[in-house]
Amino acid sequence: MDRKERLAVSKALQSLVRTLRQWEAADAISCQEVDQCVKCVAKCEYMAPDFMGLMGTSALCEDALNMARVCSFFKSIDMLKRLSKVLDDMKGLVDNLINASSDLGEGPKMPFTGTKRLTSAPLLRGALDLAIESLSSELSLRRSLLNILHEMDRGEQEELRRVLIIWNERPFSYLREGSPLHSLSKLANAAHESIA
């Protein structure tokens, strides 16, 4: 590997490591936002006129209860807006990986197996492809879940719980031990430390 290629590999590795760390931070924020949004929607539902008899109105006047319901509803709308912004930021992270891949240039590509150190351009191209595919798939899933949250009837508590579970499970980008993305993150960190 010549000096130019070594520099390109180092830069791409740095971008990969940084982007995966930022993805984890953005994911934590998005999970917290979607959890709070689901709780707000549940509060709105609990304060609905259908449940007024269960709560009783002796301590709360009906107008105050309706105002609290409206406030919770607007909070959930604000949370959905913030969640949309976080997803936009996550799209920017995927774009960072795409840019790192293009900066690495065209050339031979080896599929990521999780066993070889990411010290060559062909191995890194394969690793970047895996990361781009995984994070793009996760982002696409979350966009569709956000659309479901926007369109969902406020009384569909079971469906809200399903959305929350799917959001937190991260089927495409979870860094659990043994997952391809976990191996990629571990090998990218090791390679980055050895080059730096």
C-alpha positions as CSV (number, residue, x, y, z in Angstrom):
1,M,0.0,0.0,0.0
2,D,1.5,3.3,-1.0
3,R,1.4,6.5,1.0
4,K,-1.6,8.0,-0.8
5,E,-3.7,4.9,-0.3
6,R,-2.6,4.6,3.3
7,L,-3.8,8.2,3.9
8,A,-7.1,7.5,2.2
9,V,-7.6,4.4,4.3
10,S,-6.8,6.3,7.5
11,K,-9.2,9.1,6.6
12,A,-12.0,6.6,5.7
13,L,-11.4,4.7,9.0
14,Q,-11.6,7.9,11.0
15,S,-14.8,8.8,9.3
16,L,-16.3,5.3,9.9
17,V,-15.3,5.2,13.6
18,R,-16.6,8.7,14.2
19,T,-19.9,8.1,12.3
20,L,-20.6,4.9,14.2
21,R,-20.1,6.7,17.5
22,Q,-22.3,9.6,16.4
23,W,-25.0,7.1,15.2
24,E,-25.1,5.5,18.7
25,A,-25.5,8.9,20.3
26,A,-28.3,9.9,17.9
27,D,-30.0,6.6,18.4
28,A,-30.0,7.1,22.2
29,I,-31.7,10.5,21.7
30,S,-34.2,9.1,19.2
31,C,-35.2,6.2,21.5
32,Q,-35.7,8.7,24.3
33,E,-37.8,10.9,22.1
34,V,-40.0,8.2,20.8
35,D,-40.5,6.8,24.3
36,Q,-41.6,10.2,25.6
37,C,-43.9,10.7,22.6
38,V,-45.6,7.4,23.3
39,K,-46.0,8.3,26.9
40,C,-47.5,11.7,25.9
41,V,-50.0,10.0,23.6
42,A,-50.9,7.6,26.4
43,K,-51.5,10.5,28.8
44,C,-53.7,12.2,26.1
45,E,-55.7,9.0,25.8
46,Y,-56.1,8.7,29.6
47,M,-57.5,12.2,29.8
48,A,-60.0,11.6,27.0
49,P,-63.7,12.2,27.7
50,D,-64.4,8.5,27.5
51,F,-62.3,7.9,30.7
52,M,-63.7,10.9,32.6
53,G,-65.9,8.8,34.7
54,L,-63.0,6.5,35.8
55,M,-60.9,9.5,37.0
56,G,-63.7,11.4,38.6
57,T,-63.9,15.2,38.2
58,S,-64.2,16.2,41.9
59,A,-60.5,17.3,42.1
60,L,-60.2,18.6,38.6
61,C,-62.6,20.7,36.7
62,E,-63.4,19.5,33.2
63,D,-61.9,22.5,31.6
64,A,-58.6,22.0,33.3
65,L,-58.6,18.4,32.3
66,N,-59.2,19.3,28.6
67,M,-56.5,21.9,28.8
68,A,-54.0,19.3,30.1
69,R,-55.0,17.0,27.3
70,V,-54.4,19.7,24.7
71,C,-51.0,20.5,26.2
72,S,-50.0,16.8,26.1
73,F,-51.2,16.6,22.5
74,F,-49.0,19.6,21.5
75,K,-46.1,18.1,23.4
76,S,-46.4,14.9,21.4
77,I,-46.4,17.0,18.2
78,D,-43.3,18.8,19.3
79,M,-41.6,15.5,20.1
80,L,-42.5,14.2,16.6
81,K,-40.9,17.3,15.1
82,R,-37.7,16.8,17.2
83,L,-37.7,13.1,16.3
84,S,-37.9,14.0,12.6
85,K,-34.9,16.3,13.0
86,V,-32.9,13.6,14.7
87,L,-33.7,11.3,11.8
88,D,-32.5,14.0,9.4
89,D,-29.2,14.1,11.4
90,M,-28.9,10.3,11.1
91,K,-29.4,10.7,7.4
92,G,-26.4,13.1,7.4
93,L,-24.4,10.3,9.2
94,V,-25.2,7.9,6.4
95,D,-24.2,10.5,3.9
96,N,-20.9,10.9,5.7
97,L,-20.2,7.1,5.2
98,I,-21.2,7.5,1.5
99,N,-18.7,10.4,1.2
100,A,-16.0,8.4,3.0
101,S,-16.6,5.5,0.5
102,S,-16.3,7.8,-2.5
103,D,-13.2,9.5,-1.0
104,L,-11.6,6.1,-0.8
105,G,-12.1,5.8,-4.5
106,E,-13.0,3.1,-6.9
107,G,-11.1,-0.2,-6.8
108,P,-11.3,-3.8,-5.8
109,K,-13.7,-4.6,-2.9
110,M,-13.7,-7.5,-0.5
111,P,-16.8,-8.4,1.4
112,F,-16.7,-7.8,5.1
113,T,-16.4,-11.1,6.9
114,G,-15.7,-9.8,10.4
115,T,-12.4,-11.7,10.7
116,K,-9.8,-9.6,8.9
117,R,-8.4,-6.3,10.1
118,L,-9.5,-3.3,8.1
119,T,-6.0,-2.2,7.0
120,S,-6.5,-2.3,3.2
121,A,-8.7,-0.3,0.9
122,P,-10.5,-3.4,-0.5
123,L,-11.5,-4.6,3.0
124,L,-12.5,-1.1,4.0
125,R,-14.7,-0.6,0.9
126,G,-16.6,-3.8,1.9
127,A,-16.9,-2.6,5.5
128,L,-18.2,0.8,4.4
129,D,-20.7,-0.9,2.1
130,L,-22.0,-3.0,5.1
131,A,-22.2,0.0,7.3
132,I,-24.0,2.1,4.7
133,E,-26.5,-0.7,4.0
134,S,-27.2,-1.4,7.7
135,L,-27.6,2.3,8.7
136,S,-29.7,3.1,5.6
137,S,-32.0,0.2,6.2
138,E,-32.4,1.2,9.9
139,L,-33.1,4.8,8.8
140,S,-35.7,3.7,6.3
141,L,-37.4,1.6,8.9
142,R,-37.5,4.5,11.4
143,R,-38.8,6.9,8.8
144,S,-41.7,4.5,8.1
145,L,-42.3,4.1,11.9
146,L,-42.3,7.9,12.2
147,N,-44.9,8.1,9.5
148,I,-47.0,5.5,11.4
149,L,-46.7,7.7,14.5
150,H,-47.9,10.7,12.6
151,E,-50.9,8.9,11.1
152,M,-51.9,6.8,14.0
153,D,-55.1,7.2,15.9
154,R,-54.5,8.3,19.4
155,G,-56.5,5.4,20.8
156,E,-54.3,2.6,19.4
157,Q,-52.2,1.9,22.5
158,E,-51.2,-1.6,21.3
159,E,-49.9,-0.3,18.0
160,L,-48.0,2.5,19.8
161,R,-46.3,-0.1,22.0
162,R,-45.4,-2.1,18.8
163,V,-43.8,0.9,17.3
164,L,-41.8,1.6,20.4
165,I,-40.6,-2.0,20.6
166,I,-39.5,-2.1,16.9
167,W,-37.8,1.3,17.3
168,N,-35.8,0.2,20.2
169,E,-34.9,-3.3,18.8
170,R,-32.8,-1.8,15.9
171,P,-33.0,-4.9,13.7
172,F,-30.4,-3.5,11.2
173,S,-28.0,-1.5,13.3
174,Y,-27.9,-3.0,16.8
175,L,-24.3,-3.4,18.0
176,R,-24.9,-6.5,20.0
177,E,-22.0,-9.0,20.4
178,G,-21.7,-11.2,17.3
179,S,-23.6,-8.9,15.0
180,P,-21.8,-7.9,11.8
181,L,-22.0,-4.2,12.7
182,H,-20.5,-4.9,16.2
183,S,-17.6,-6.8,14.5
184,L,-17.2,-3.9,12.1
185,S,-17.1,-1.3,14.8
186,K,-14.6,-3.3,16.9
187,L,-12.3,-3.9,13.9
188,A,-12.6,-0.3,12.7
189,N,-11.6,1.0,16.1
190,A,-8.7,-1.4,16.4
191,A,-7.5,-0.5,12.9
192,H,-7.9,3.2,13.5
193,E,-5.9,3.0,16.7
194,S,-3.1,1.1,15.0
195,I,-2.9,3.6,12.1
196,A,-3.1,6.7,14.3
